[in-house]
């Protein structure tokens, strides 16, 4: 199964589960870990690194992904909340969700920006740019799949 399909399945299972039970949360967390492994494999396949670069990059990469994890948690919570209120969404709910969505986007951007200089300490700027391109493409695939599955607000 392709990584973007796996990611979409996880998020869609969250969206379809209004409220998510504790056992579902454990399954979601396990699947998120599997997705991270696949994501790392895709990065590794598409980011040509020498051995010294690899030794410096991968620990920082794992730290970077760990720093982004709470942002992903917030996004999953936002989508879950939307699924729970779908069909009965009030203007107040929509306003709060918009505010949270923009806060999540800001936090993600802040985290990505914070790590650029750190990555440039271990890789040349061209490889850092390539890495961020790979990350953005993976995110775009997930967002594309979600866009097709998450219904518009009523």
ZAMARGU-4260 file (C-alpha; in steps of 0.2 Angstrom, whole numbers, plus 5000, padded with zeros to 4 digits):
<rodrens>
0) 5000/5000/5000 | 5007/5017/4996 | 5011/5029/5010 | 4998/5042/5005 | 4985/5029/5005
5) 4990/5023/5022 | 4990/5041/5029 | 4973/5044/5022 | 4966/5028/5029 | 4973/5033/5047
10) 4965/5050/5046 | 4949/5045/5038 | 4947/5031/5051 | 4949/5045/5064 | 4936/5056/5054
15) 4924/5042/5053 | 4925/5038/5072 | 4916/5051/5081 | 4921/5049/5097 | 4937/5039/5096
20) 4938/5025/5109 | 4954/5022/5118 | 4957/5006/5108 | 4955/5016/5092 | 4967/5029/5098
25) 4980/5015/5101 | 4977/5008/5084 | 4979/5025/5076 | 4995/5028/5086 | 5002/5011/5079
30) 4997/5016/5061 | 5005/5033/5063 | 5021/5025/5069 | 5020/5014/5053 | 5017/5029/5043
35) 5032/5038/5050 | 5043/5023/5046 | 5037/5023/5028 | 5039/5042/5027 | 5057/5040/5033
40) 5060/5027/5020 | 5054/5038/5006 | 5065/5052/5012 | 5080/5040/5013 | 5076/5034/4995
45) 5075/5052/4988 | 5088/5061/4998 | 5106/5056/4993 | 5117/5057/5008 | 5135/5052/5011
50) 5139/5041/5026 | 5144/5056/5037 | 5129/5067/5031 | 5118/5052/5035 | 5125/5050/5053
55) 5122/5069/5056 | 5105/5070/5047 | 5095/5055/5053 | 5095/5059/5072 | 5090/5077/5068
60) 5077/5071/5056 | 5069/5060/5070 | 5070/5075/5082 | 5061/5086/5068 | 5047/5074/5066
65) 5045/5072/5085 | 5044/5091/5085 | 5030/5090/5072 | 5020/5076/5080 | 5011/5088/5092
70) 5006/5098/5077 | 4999/5082/5069 | 4990/5078/5085 | 4981/5095/5085 | 4976/5092/5067
75) 4969/5075/5070 | 4960/5082/5085 | 4953/5096/5074 | 4947/5084/5061 | 4940/5073/5074
80) 4930/5087/5081 | 4924/5092/5064 | 4918/5074/5061 | 4909/5074/5078 | 4900/5091/5074
85) 4897/5088/5056 | 4879/5092/5052 | 4877/5102/5067 | 4891/5114/5065 | 4887/5131/5072
90) 4895/5148/5067 | 4904/5148/5084 | 4911/5130/5081 | 4916/5135/5063 | 4925/5151/5070
95) 4934/5141/5083 | 4939/5128/5071 | 4946/5141/5059 | 4956/5149/5072 | 4963/5132/5077
100) 4967/5127/5059 | 4977/5143/5057 | 4986/5141/5073 | 4991/5123/5068 | 4997/5130/5051
105) 5007/5144/5060 | 5015/5131/5072 | 5020/5119/5058 | 5028/5134/5049 | 5037/5139/5064
110) 5044/5122/5068 | 5049/5120/5049 | 5058/5137/5050 | 5066/5133/5066 | 5074/5117/5059
115) 5080/5124/5042 | 5096/5132/5050 | 5099/5116/5060 | 5098/5105/5045 | 5110/5117/5036
120) 5123/5114/5049 | 5123/5096/5044 | 5119/5097/5025 | 5122/5109/5011 | 5108/5120/5007
125) 5103/5111/4991 | 5100/5095/5001 | 5090/5104/5014 | 5080/5112/5000 | 5077/5094/4992
130) 5073/5087/5009 | 5059/5101/5012 | 5053/5098/4994 | 5051/5079/4998 | 5042/5083/5015
135) 5030/5096/5006 | 5026/5083/4992 | 5022/5070/5005 | 5011/5082/5015 | 5003/5087/4998
140) 4998/5069/4995 | 4990/5067/5012 | 4981/5084/5010 | 4975/5079/4993 | 4967/5063/4999
145) 4960/5071/5014 | 4952/5085/5003 | 4943/5071/4993 | 4936/5063/5009 | 4932/5077/5021
150) 4915/5085/5017 | 4913/5103/5016 | 4904/5112/5030 | 4885/5113/5029
</rodrens>
